[in-house]
Amino acid sequence: MWDTQYALGLWSYLDGMSDGTVPLSLIESWAPRPTILDLGCGTSANLPLAPGRYRHYHGVDISRKAIAQARALDRPDTSFEVADIRAFRSADRYDAILLREVIYYLSAAESTALLRRLPTLLTERGRIVVQVYDVAQTSDFVEIIRSCGVPVVAELPTRLGDGPAGALFVLGPGQVGDVASEADNAGSTPSVAGRSTGESTPSVIPPPG
């Protein structure tokens, strides 16, 4: 299914979306030049992997077509793998694990199991970043993120252009507010670049309850 959809170009619109700088800026606030694992990476074209900004990036996707397109970008210090993220295992450890617009393509049980397993793939400073495009439309999965058992240390409200209210969830060690302090100290507070409405800077808000 996924290979067919990529072959037909049904996901090509994602390559031109301009929010890829946001998770990278956020990651840099706690891990300069990080090692990054991107689960469900697609073609990765909308993630601006500028040389020197990261130590290594590894993208994983179930679609061979998507991974072929990602490899064709020929960016330095990157590697790609065709695999089902639900069964992905690695001996490597990462400073950041990205789940960008992925979590709601899994079942509730699969999402919970994945989030609970991912901390085993983190370095000591590592964290998980889960990106949700529409918080209201995917409220069930937002609750799964908040209650999966991995501490949510920050929620960053986002919005792409005139789209719906979204969020970046940071899971891992630390306390609420640490991410904001680190970003301020690094001078790299993340912002969301809208396609037609300029930029807005998300603030850190504590998770409810």
HELIX and SHEET records of a PDB file:
HELIX    1   1 TRP A    2  ALA A    7  1                                   6    
HELIX    2   2 SER A   12  GLY A   16  5                                   5    
HELIX    3   3 THR A   21  GLU A   28  1                                   8    
HELIX    4   4 ARG A   64  ALA A   72  1                                   9    
HELIX    5   5 ILE A   85  ALA A   87  5                                   3    
HELIX    6   6 ILE A  103  TYR A  105  5                                   3    
HELIX    7   7 ALA A  108  ARG A  117  1                                  10    
HELIX    8   8 LEU A  118  LEU A  121  5                                   4    
HELIX    9   9 SER A  139  SER A  147  1                                   9    
HELIX   10  10 ASP A  178  ALA A  186  1                                   9    
SHEET    1   A 7 THR A  78  VAL A  82  0                                        
SHEET    2   A 7 HIS A  56  ASP A  61  1                                        
SHEET    3   A 7 THR A  35  LEU A  39  1                                        
SHEET    4   A 7 TYR A  94  ARG A 100  1                                        
SHEET    5   A 7 LEU A 122  VAL A 132  1                                        
SHEET    6   A 7 GLY A 166  LEU A 171 -1                                        
SHEET    7   A 7 VAL A 152  THR A 158 -1                                        
SHEET    1   B 2 VAL A 192  ALA A 193  0                                        
SHEET    2   B 2 GLU A 199  SER A 200 -1                                        
END                                                                             
